[in-house]
Amino acid sequence: MPRLVLDISTSLDGFVAGPSPGLEHPLGVGGERLHEWAVATKAFREAHNREGGEENRDSEVLAEGIQKAGATIMGRRMFSGGQGPWADDPNADGWWGENPPFHHPVFVLTHHPRETVTKEGGTTFTFVTDGIEPAFEQARAAAGEKDIAIGGGADVAQQYLNAGLLDELQIHLAPVLLGDGTRLFEGHAEYPELELTRVVDSPAVTHLRYRVLK
């Protein structure tokens, strides 16, 4: 049975993106600092068709998640940063070009229908308009025995957690203070309990893995 896993970088003050996200700053102003640890790794660079990168414990943790994932679910803004009809979205093709780093089926939550988009390297983007549970069912069928990754953003992660569908949460805690932006968890009083199952520390980031107690 595939597990639903959220794997995300956060700042010390709880933000997963900086303020004012947009085409110029997809992760918000300063938000790219949350991912500097990942961009430096060999695993990240290989997934994005780049050479080089550091072979260290951070790269091993990142590679582990990449290898386990058989499908991804993400929100519309994570896909393109836009909203509204696709014809009005200046980034309607997404952030990743012709060979995205997923290499498996991706299911995009949106209010606006669109035909499936097929990219190089095995990535397909299917646009789901009828909610988180149908997207989960499609992703589960596509993932086979592998995990389903939640690709963001924070609102999508919270919806799956609130619905009791999330199985595992891995937070990459970056030594960064953003001061403002998008919080991963906010404004909900009935989150489930978490059980810490692993801590991996490095000079660049601390990796915290939790099992969601259902």
Buried (B, 14 or more C-beta within 10 A) or exposed (E): EBBBBBBBBBBEEBBBBBBEBEEEBBBBBBBBBBBEBBEBBBBBBBBBBEEEBBEBBBBBBBBBBBEBBBBBBBBBBBBBBBEEEBEEBEEBBBEBEEBBBBBBBBBBBBEBEBEEBEBEBEBBBBBBEEEBEEBBEBBBEBBEEBBBBBBBBBEBBBBBBBEEBBBBBBBBBBEBEBEBBBBBBEEEEEEEEBEEEEEBEBEBBBBBBBBBEE
